């Protein structure tokens, strides 16, 4: 369902719209919960790049994406990168 929503947002709004990026982030979190860390990390990096482009580096949405990436890295035992 998350992938279906993402596809719809991408088609309607485009890849860098805030609603699309929210769907990317949501899918990233679902993949993380499933232990699919490589996929989750890739989606989160996409979300982070989009948020930085759309909002800048200090926006709360961008900071949330940074935090989510740190959690994914931590879950993979990549503690220095997470820090």
Buried (B, 14 or more C-beta within 10 A) or exposed (E): EBEEBBEEBBEEBEEBBBBBBBBBBBBBBBBBEEEBBEBBBBBBBBBBBBBBEBBEEEEEBBBBBBEBBBBBBEBBEBEEEBE
